[in-house]
């Protein structure tokens, strides 16, 4: 039935041929010793863990889900999840990209990105248990006190403990300035925190001995709104002075959300009843500190959807080669069979190539973005760190929204390839669709990401960050513009680059007159910019494939075919998107009484 093969060959192409990451690592002292063989060996072993340990638990975990003991408030994940986590810890995987000072292996985030893509393909619901720990780790690494780092980071790094982020509440959704959870200072420097949090992924489970909750709450003197939010560490079990676990902290799971997908992950309603916590960072500055974790989560959700797109494609193409239905319009292709394999039909190929293109484009963008994260954190040159930080800020909402939008489309196409079998649970395809749809909503809806991109990341600095990427694209266009065989890629890339510049200026001018113009254009605008970035990636990949087309390796022929399909069939979507962006606000100004 369902199957998964780690896409190691394409990962190696992106890492070593497209971005030459080991050459980039030579300029970062922390990573200077990592070579291609080491990177490949790590990912090969990671792929085995994903495909052999996690993937077999995916469909069964979805069917079983999590269970809550209402008397003890303990949550039990699906069968096999706890044992798989023990193997994950035993293999040292939690420590892969963590700081050696706290027991980490110190590998680049770029490598961890590829590892987590495979985990997400194999079993997204399971992967969310350790996945959120990385965000908690990054937040405390950036904002924790030395004592907090020593106490919590060592346990998060080893995988002995996991982490969560407790942000939203029933009444506030994305608008965290409305949250009501209270934190009362105590004489010993701790705080007693009371409130309710919802949609907390991996909020409660029995896979580890302690869970580190990062909780947003208000101090008694907090200003109104988002400027009055503080961040606290609230462990499931209190921690004694010697580091051993003490009594149960009064934070517990009140209920498990019954979701359309990711059933194997415990999405919890968390109740805090004077739970003891410690302050992270400065009072009333909690949202700034938590943004480290939130941005990591947004990149992580994009990676989840990349994983789903890849595994859905693999299964759909295998099915399409095996399933026979009707004959090809251009004549019989399998005369020894009662009908032709459905892969001969043009629309089936279109659906398959759409999924493959969105997977390969997302992989290139995700690895590029992870490389910027490595530079931002560890590069010795302050200017390089600043440039990487700007690019990371711009690309984060694109990673989250564009890749998840594409995954929803791609997984739906892959389910369609199966026909009636596609919506039968045992084949696995409808699960990918359900999981993919959730990714468009959580960690900030894709509309919120679009507003962030257009409003905060582009218009707020007069397009400074976007112009930097535009300049790089223009330089590539100029370099390759004389190549006859690159024209099919360079011409549409150059054309879209010009159109994005004009469109951005036009929306900015409209927004001066009415800021709602940003809201009217933002979602379509993000897709346009997402396509611009993908087109740049595919043009670069096509250049490499063209140079090696006579190598005899079918990989390059396939890469060139995917690039051509993307430019011919997917990129033209930008024409209609630009038109709807320019249509602006006027058609949306409908009297509320008419709804």
Buried (B, 14 or more C-beta within 10 A) or exposed (E): EBEBBBBBEBBBBBBBBBBEBBEBBBBBEBBEEBEBEEBBEBBEEBBEBBBEBBBBBBBEBBEBBBEBEEEEBBBBBBEBBBEBBEEBBEBBBBBBBBBEEBBBBBBBBBBBBBBBBBBBBBBBBBBBBBBBBBBBBBBBBBBBEEEBBBBBBBBBBBBEBBBBBBBBBEEBBEEBBBBEBBBEBEEEEBBBBBBBBBBBBBBBBBBBEBBBBBBBBBBEEBEEEBEBBBBBBBBBBBBEEEEEBEEBBBBBBBBBBEBEBBBBBBBBBBBBEBBBBBBBBEBBBBBBBBEBBBBBBBBBBBBBBBBBBBBBBBBBBBBBEEBBBEBBEEEEBEEEEEBBBBBBBEEBBBBBBBBBBBBBBBBBBBBBBBBBBBBBBBBEEEEBBEBBBBBBBBBBBBBBBBBBBBBBBBBBBBBBBBEEBBEEEEBBBBBBBBBBBBBBBBBBBBBBBBBBBBBEBBBEBEBEBBBBBBEEBBEBBEEBEEEEBBEBBBEBBBBBBEBBBEBBEBBBEBBEEEEBBBBBBBBBBBBBBBBBBBBBBBBBBBBBBBEBBEEEEEBBBBBBBBBBBBBEEBBEEBEEBBEBBBEBBEEEEEEEEEE
